[in-house]
Structure formats: structure tokens, C-alpha cells
Amino acid sequence: MTSERTYAEAAKAWPFEEARKLVARYAGKAPKKGYVLFETGYGPSGLPHIGTFGEVVRTTMVRQAFQRLSDIPTRLFAFSDDMDGLRKVPTNVPNQEMLAQHLGKPLTKVPDPFGKYESFGHHNNAMLRGFLDSFGFEYEFQSSTDYYMSGRFDQGLLDVLKHYEQVMEIMLPSLREERAASYSPFLPLCQKTGRVLQVPVLEHNAAAGTIVYQDEDGSKVETPVTGGRCKLQWKPDWAMRWHVLGVDYEMSGKDLIPSVQLANKICRELGSPPPDGFNYELFLDDQGQKISKSKGNGLSVEEWLAYAPPESLALFMYQKPRAAKRLYFDVIPRAVDDYITFVEKFDGETEAQRMENPAWHIHNGKPPKDKAQLSYGILLNLASVCNAEAKETLWGFITRYKPDATPATAPFLDKLVGYAINYYRDHVKPTKKYRAPDATEKAALADLLAYLDKAPGTASAEDLQNEVYEIGKRHGFTELRAWFKALYEVLLGQDQGPRFGSFIALYGRKETADLIRRALAGEDLAA
């Protein structure tokens, strides 16, 4: 019997392609540190966002694929750059005047504006851990402040000091002339104010492990680069971290390609191979513009999770990571139904097919047994035609259609019902716009009404769908899409909808017939 590893070695899914790069990196032998290290970085000047989720879930997928290809142990570090200085006061936190007094200080030395934690950095680190824990990610949290202050970065800092000129040669061509004139990879921490200083370095002494810089008051100060007295600019810092920790894999956004290239060069200069990884595309808003945290023109994790399960967001992140994708409310229903389809296909697939199925990567090879039973699109349209505000309304129809299904026996379906009601209320109901049928559509609707009034009780969703097709053909709809679009616009007040036969089976033949009668009579279906 072919082993799981054999299938994994042939799998074409992108996490396996990425994982094979790591297999080749060590040719089956564990590195000196004894494990392969995956890393994701996080800047804790703000709260975790959808990009944070995307980077961790994608990295986790590569890690899971690697675990099928190799017996080498793995670890995943979620690394917080909490030694960075606070550059500006966030607009979405309290006590902004207080924060303004601490600009420039490391985030772990800035008081928590919420008054709950030791510092603003500790607060946002706690938010990050809670965020990742809520999705069940397996990771190890690491703090830049801990590494700098404990001395774990000391050797890396000394290595950068030893290669000071080479690091400068790598960095200076990437900087504007004004910036290059005062640039140094080292940022000293002022012993008077505690701020991270962007000041010229006048001398560097690798043998002594010190630099001399010009303080903000004009005085010259000599300080060790070790022991938390200095930190590095972020690109050299990134490279030094890879060097010290032996990071093997880290992905980043397409906008950071130049930064990755610089950090790779510095890492090699320090004597270590840079990590493998790839650059994912950035998300676009509904207008096709790049999403910006400062503009707030995207979709947050919290907003997505108000309308759909986290697995659907994981699927969105899995699909085409190197392609720019619109990340807006209207992508949610499709993502949910795609997820449902992949899970439902899984049990009937071969082992090789399963490894190409996104559900394998979302659930580490073990998708849940609790199936949806109904599509999100069907539930949305049921909510729409019922103008539903409560789960009980939809469950009244569902239990008639599927007598064995209850909120207790079908918990995932019950969650979908709640999500669908939320989405209908916020994003469908405000845009519903019914129209009257034209003469051709009236005749076809009357034909459909006549059929529903006498359809046998044993008619299945497929039987109903076939009859809807035949009625459309009989009434001259050469493009059947136009017939279905008419059904959606006249009966549901929207230009898209579900398989209509499935909708009739769920909503009920009598109820659908009554809906058609009202439309033909010119009644206001929005009422």
C-alpha cells in the first residue's frame, strides 16, 4: 500500500511545493539546532489584523505539509517586534495624550493606554496570543524585547558590528540621499530618556563591542551594542534574527520583496543562509484598490467572522496566495460554499486527491465529520424570502426539508444559519430591489405556478430544477441564465440566487407557489 509520504511527495498543492524546498534544504538531515524553524513576524504597534491571520495560517499549512514529507521536528515562532519605538499614536486607543508623551520609546516601555498590562507592547502581545489561540494555531510566542534584554541577541549584534561596513554597503544604495547621510544599522537606546534614537553613529569598535553616537543634545556617548543598549534598524534586525535563530522559512507580502532581498544579503554576510519562503500578493478592496490599514478600506477578521466560519477565511487565504484578490463582503458567501463543497468531497476522494483538496490543508488532513447539509447560498435566500431575524424561522423550514436535522444534531449547520441571518440583515436586505415581470416572464411564472400546484409530493429538488429548466426553454429563454435571473429579481429582489429547485424543495412548493401568485398579482414582496 502506497504510504502517505509517497502521495505527499507527488502532491501539487502549493503548501507541498513550498515544503519540498525545505526538504531539499537539509536533504533529510536535521539541522544543528535539531528542528526546522518556521517564523511569522508581528509589529505590535496595533491590534492583530487579517494579514496576521493570513500569514500564520499559510505558514501553518506549509509546516503541516513538511511534517508529511520529513521526520525532522518543527517549531513555529510568532515573533513580536516589541522593541520598536512608538512612532505615532494610534487613533483607535484611549489616553492618546498620555501616549504622545512616550513617542520614541520601545513599545514594552510605553504605558498601556487601556490600563490592563505592564505596557502597550504587552497589551498588544496579549491580543496577538489571544487572537492566534482563538483559531487553535500551534505556535511559540517570542518577544524581541526578551531577546535583546536577556542577551540572546548579543552575539548577533556583535556579528553585525563586525560586518558593519559590509552591512552599510548593502543598505546605503537602498536609501534616499538624506537618509543615507545619517544611517546606521544600530539604534541606541538613550539612557536618559529611554527612547530609541535615530542618530548618527560616529565610531564603531568591533573589538570593544561598542559604538559612539551623537546624542540628541549634541554630546558624544559610547555604549555597548549588547545587553539591550542598542537595537537594530528593522531590515538588519530581520536578517540578524534569521541568523541567530536559524530561521528556515518565513513568508511576507509582495510589498516587502526589496526588504527581503536586502535582509537575505545581510544574513549571508553574517554567515547564515537566509530562510526559504515566498511573497504573497496583497488584498484589494471592492474598488480594486490596495487595502490599507490607515484607510480602513478592507475587511477585518472580526467582520468576516460575523458572517462566516473561520474555516472559510482559511480557505480564502489558501486559494491563489500569489494572486491579488478582492477582500470584501461579497466574497464571503462564495468562500463559505466553496469550503462546504471541499469538505463534502473529501470522504469520497483517494488519498492523493485529498492532498490536493484545500480541506486537507485547512484541517491538517482531518476535516470535520459534521457536514453543512445545506449551502450558505440557499440559507441566505431562505433568510431573504422569509425576511428572517431569528434562527427559529429558518429552522422551521429546515426540519421539514431534513427531518433528522436539528441545532443539536447539526451544530455546523446551526452556525451557518446564524451567519446567514447576520449577512442577510447587514448586506442583502439593504440592497434588495424587486421588479415586476415582463410579459414573457409572467407567462413563464404562470406556467411554473401551475406546475407547483399539481407537482407530486415525491418530487425531488432535482425534479423541480429540471422542470424549471423545461419551463424556461418552452417560453423562449434561449439563455436560461436570463430566466433564472428573472426568478431571482422578481421573487427574491436580487440578481443572483441558488439552484432554484433546491430552493423550492427547502422553502416549500406551496410557499413558493404563493410567492409567485403575489408577484403575478403585483403585490409588494418587500412588505
C-alpha positions, 0 to 999 in steps of 0.5 A, spaced: 500 500 500 502 506 497 504 510 504 502 517 505 509 520 504 509 517 497 502 521 495 505 527 499 511 527 495 507 527 488 502 532 491 501 539 487 498 543 492 502 549 493 503 548 501 507 541 498 511 545 493 513 550 498 515 544 503 519 540 498 524 546 498 525 545 505 526 538 504 531 539 499 534 544 504 537 539 509 536 533 504 533 529 510 538 531 515 536 535 521 539 541 522 544 543 528 539 546 532 535 539 531 528 542 528 526 546 522 524 553 524 518 556 521 517 564 523 511 569 522 513 576 524 508 581 528 509 589 529 505 590 535 504 597 534 496 595 533 491 590 534 492 583 530 489 584 523 487 579 517 494 579 514 496 576 521 491 571 520 493 570 513 500 569 514 500 564 520 495 560 517 499 559 510 505 558 514 501 553 518 499 549 512 506 549 509 509 546 516 503 541 516 505 539 509 513 538 511 511 534 517 508 529 511 514 529 507 520 529 513 521 526 520 525 532 522 521 536 528 518 543 527 517 549 531 513 555 529 515 562 532 510 568 532 515 573 533 513 580 536 517 586 534 516 589 541 522 593 541 520 598 536 519 605 538 512 608 538 512 612 532 505 615 532 499 614 536 494 610 534 487 613 533 483 607 535 486 607 543 484 611 549 489 616 553 492 618 546 495 624 550 498 620 555 501 616 549 504 622 545 508 623 551 512 616 550 513 617 542 520 614 541 520 609 546 520 601 545 513 599 545 514 594 552 516 601 555 510 605 553 504 605 558 498 601 556 493 606 554 487 601 556 490 600 563 490 592 563 498 590 562 505 592 564 505 596 557 502 597 550 507 592 547 504 587 552 497 589 551 498 588 544 502 581 545 496 579 549 491 580 543 496 577 538 496 570 543 489 571 544 487 572 537 492 566 534 489 561 540 482 563 538 483 559 531 487 553 535 494 555 531 500 551 534 505 556 535 511 559 540 510 566 542 517 570 542 518 577 544 524 581 541 524 585 547 526 578 551 531 577 546 535 583 546 534 584 554 536 577 556 542 577 551 540 572 546 541 577 541 548 579 543 552 575 539 548 577 533 549 584 534 556 583 535 556 579 528 553 585 525 558 590 528 563 586 525 560 586 518 558 593 519 561 596 513 559 590 509 552 591 512 552 599 510 554 597 503 548 593 502 543 598 505 546 605 503 544 604 495 537 602 498 536 609 501 534 616 499 540 621 499 538 624 506 537 618 509 543 615 507 547 621 510 545 619 517 544 611 517 546 606 521 544 599 522 544 600 530 539 604 534 541 606 541 537 606 546 538 613 550 539 612 557 536 618 559 530 618 556 529 611 554 527 612 547 530 609 541 534 614 537 535 615 530 542 618 530 548 618 527 553 613 529 560 616 529 565 610 531 564 603 531 569 598 535 568 591 533 573 589 538 570 593 544 563 591 542 561 598 542 559 604 538 559 612 539 553 616 537 551 623 537 546 624 542 540 628 541 543 634 545 549 634 541 554 630 546 558 624 544 556 617 548 559 610 547 555 604 549 555 597 548 551 594 542 549 588 547 545 587 553 539 591 550 543 598 549 542 598 542 537 595 537 537 594 530 534 598 524 528 593 522 531 590 515 538 588 519 534 586 525 530 581 520 536 578 517 540 578 524 534 574 527 534 569 521 541 568 523 541 567 530 535 563 530 536 559 524 530 561 521 528 556 515 522 559 512 518 565 513 513 568 508 511 576 507 507 580 502 509 582 495 510 589 498 516 587 502 520 583 496 526 589 496 526 588 504 527 581 503 532 581 498 536 586 502 535 582 509 537 575 505 544 579 503 545 581 510 544 574 513 549 571 508 554 576 510 553 574 517 554 567 515 547 564 515 543 562 509 537 566 509 530 562 510 526 559 504 519 562 503 515 566 498 511 573 497 504 573 497 500 578 493 496 583 497 488 584 498 484 589 494 478 592 496 471 592 492 474 598 488 480 594 486 484 598 490 490 596 495 487 595 502 490 599 507 490 599 514 490 607 515 484 607 510 480 602 513 478 600 506 478 592 507 475 587 511 477 585 518 477 578 521 472 580 526 467 582 520 468 576 516 467 572 522 460 575 523 458 572 517 462 566 516 466 560 519 473 561 520 474 555 516 472 559 510 477 565 511 482 559 511 480 557 505 480 564 502 487 565 504 489 558 501 486 559 494 491 563 489 496 566 495 500 569 489 494 572 486 491 579 488 484 578 490 478 582 492 477 582 500 470 584 501 463 582 503 461 579 497 466 574 497 464 571 503 458 567 501 462 564 495 468 562 500 463 559 505 460 554 499 466 553 496 469 550 503 462 546 504 463 543 497 471 541 499 469 538 505 463 534 502 468 531 497 473 529 501 470 522 504 469 520 497 476 522 494 483 517 494 488 519 498 492 523 493 486 527 491 485 529 498 492 532 498 490 536 493 483 538 496 484 545 500 480 541 506 486 537 507 490 543 508 485 547 512 484 541 517 491 538 517 488 532 513 482 531 518 476 535 516 470 535 520 465 529 520 459 534 521 457 536 514 453 543 512 447 539 509 445 545 506 449 551 502 450 558 505 447 560 498 440 557 499 440 559 507 441 566 505 435 566 500 431 562 505 433 568 510 431 573 504 424 570 502 422 569 509 425 576 511 428 572 517 431 575 524 431 569 528 434 562 527 427 559 529 424 561 522 429 558 518 429 552 522 422 551 521 423 550 514 429 546 515 426 540 519 421 539 514 426 539 508 431 534 513 427 531 518 433 528 522 436 535 522 436 539 528 441 545 532 443 539 536 444 534 531 447 539 526 451 544 530 455 546 523 449 547 520 446 551 526 452 556 525 451 557 518 444 559 519 446 564 524 451 567 519 446 567 514 441 571 518 447 576 520 449 577 512 442 577 510 440 583 515 447 587 514 448 586 506 442 583 502 436 586 505 439 593 504 440 592 497 434 588 495 430 591 489 424 587 486 421 588 479 415 586 476 415 581 470 415 582 463 410 579 459 414 573 457 416 572 464 409 572 467 407 567 462 413 563 464 411 564 472 404 562 470 406 556 467 411 554 473 405 556 478 401 551 475 406 546 475 407 547 483 400 546 484 399 539 481 407 537 482 407 530 486 409 530 493 415 525 491 418 530 487 425 531 488 429 538 488 432 535 482 425 534 479 423 541 480 430 544 477 429 540 471 422 542 470 424 549 471 429 548 466 423 545 461 419 551 463 424 556 461 426 553 454 418 552 452 417 560 453 423 562 449 429 563 454 434 561 449 439 563 455 436 560 461 441 564 465 436 570 463 430 566 466 433 564 472 435 571 473 428 573 472 426 568 478 431 571 482 429 579 481 422 578 481 421 573 487 427 574 491 429 582 489 436 580 487 440 578 481 443 572 483 440 566 487 441 558 488 439 552 484 432 554 484 429 547 485 433 546 491 430 552 493 423 550 492 424 543 495 427 547 502 422 553 502 416 549 500 412 548 493 406 551 496 410 557 499 413 558 493 407 557 489 404 563 493 410 567 492 409 567 485 401 568 485 403 575 489 408 577 484 403 575 478 398 579 482 403 585 483 403 585 490 409 588 494 414 582 496 418 587 500 412 588 505 
